[in-house]
């Protein structure tokens, strides 16, 4: 079984996969920082990552960005939020094109991240578990998201009843 974790960002998106054997791969995808935004190049990077998967994924877990701006956010923060949601739309469009019945797990950070765990703690924990040196926080977060999804899927398979993620 293979699970993909995605940490979308306005400029950089971390993407990782892990399988039950503990094999893992992670990378950072980049969105061009121009107006109008150029999502085609990002989609091509995503497709390149997806075609190199060793197996079809059982699920894709993605950190869900906020849908609306918080009061007091600056114009740049609002632009970033819009871009992040557009990146998510590209990701969901591409993965459902490749795997129409894929299980997509959209989670806010508080669902997958341990209580009060910093980005540094996530990077350390994932580095120790998978033996990977991360180049960005986006990569370690993507691995943390994939790891959390894998643990939830495996634990639901061990218990009787219907799998609920």
Secondary structure, DSSP 4 states (H G I P E B T S, - for coil): -EEEEEE--SSEEEEEEEETTS-EEEEEEE----SS--HHHHHHHHHHHHHT-SS--SEEEEEPPPSSPPTT--HHHHHHHHHHHHHHHHHHHHHHHH-TT-EEEEE-HHHHSPTT--HHHHHHHHHHHH----SSHHHHHHHHHHHHHHHHHHHHHHSSS----
